[in-house]
Amino acid sequence: MKKFLSILLVLTFITSSSYAIDLIPKLSICLPGTFRSDYEVDRALNIGVEARVPLDEHWVFGFGFDYLFNRRLGLGKKAKAEDFGKDQYYSSKQFSMLPVFISIMVYPFGSFGEYKPYLRLDGGYNVLFSIDDGNGATGGLYVAGGVGFELFDKYIMELYTSRYEAKDNGNDITYKDIFFKVGYKFSL
């Protein structure tokens, strides 16, 4: 992890000296999601930071991280109907994640106007996966995609879906969620 973060820091320095960088702190509201497809996850909050480097008026490269605060698990409808009582290992536990990602954003209408819609695709890795009484908990791949727009070159609003992978207690874990993010852009 230290090696990855060191490389990310060096890339940030190199990129900042040759391109303009936009730094965007973000706050996310997560809608209820699914964990292993049979557990439900309560609403929660995330915080994160993203750096963006415009490549031209239609393409932007980004990288950053999101910290998913502790969120509580509960048995979902599927688990209650089919397997209630068989596997309650994850019931009432809390977990958190820290994905580090790179992004590519496409601005189909370019960089003109006060409202700039864009499409984005993220890919990365969960460098931290923590769960109550975890047994061999490790992170995994992260992918996300969605839509967003910039207002007045400063305010960022996004709606997108994400998929996180991890491992715990010998089980493969998939967490899926939908986020609404807001942020403020600082140009460096």
Disulfide bonds with the S-S distance in Angstrom:
none
